[in-house]
Amino acid sequence: MNKQQFNAKLASASSNEERLSLMDGYAEELFEKERYSEAAQVYAQALKIPKQPNVKAYFAGRIGICHFNSGNDKEAFQYLLKSGRLFDPAQPEFMRDMCGFVLFHVGSLYEYYGKTVKSLESRKKCEEYLDSQEKDTQWMLYAGLSRNYEALGKHDEAIRYSQKAIQVLSDNDPGLSYLYESMANNYMGLQQYHEALKHFSRVLELDPKFERRSEIQLSMAECYSHLANYSMALETYEKILELKQISGKKQDLIWLYLKMAECQFRLEAFEKSLLIALETLRRNPRNKIEKAEARSYLTDCYYELGRYKEAVEEGEETLLLAKRFPNDDLFYFRMALGYHKIGNKKAFAKYHAVLRKMFPEDSKVKYLDKLA
């Protein structure tokens, strides 16, 4: 039906019910053609006619959804919230499906603007009408609730809602990859690294070209590190490096070299760790903390290779850059041991005291106590 036909039929309509039906049908046609602004105008005409709150709520909701799809968030909020206030389950002509759909969109808007609690409240209300919603709305609602709970640090609930979303989808739905990624991130939040790895692997199994593949691999490497599986962590970091080098894009890879240096050190491959640390410094890190961490591996590796004088000399240069940096417990321990090896009791006592102050519960402190 074109606009001329619509206007002709509207002019000959004999009742408000007929007019509303015509407007609703024509606006829906416009909406399906993604002519949201025109659809909103027709729905706005219809909104002026009914007196029943639930019918007015329906048309206000339709206008809000048109604005939502057009990216007019201010207007979308205005009409969607108005619709929510008008809907009354106790009154005639209450529409469960529309009420739920309005709440679904309100929850999405609140999430977009960072209002997690309000988004969660809207989505929980929408869940009450879930049986009236289409399949796509159901799984997206569950996924949205999962994101809300994740943002609030409630990882168990986030996982539960991701599982609900997965149950709605078919086995080959592209949305599955994102849900498994969400579950994996929440398992990391719970420090359940084996489960996280299982779900990250599932993402790459479902979609080998997943858009955040490098982020997935990085998270997997972090899980391996937490599990002290430094061999697999190193292998994963090397894959990430290879992918980034293939891309040809100019990127800051200092953080990645530092991760690889740490893995090689913890695997007791001290020569390899040393070479990676030197390569990191050759790349001239601009960040002092990163530069200090890279130099600290020189101290750690020189000590383990029996080059004690070089170890403490590099260590003193490191401390000119920063006093604290990642894995500095390894560094301060070997500074103390290095000075002990070359017979400098004063410097040994200094770094022994530093380690005790920074890491009072560390077993390395007790080891140094025996040497004092």
Order of alpha helices (4+ residues) and beta strands (2+ residues): alpha-alpha-alpha-alpha-alpha-alpha-alpha-alpha-alpha-alpha-alpha-alpha-alpha-alpha-alpha-alpha-alpha-alpha-alpha-alpha
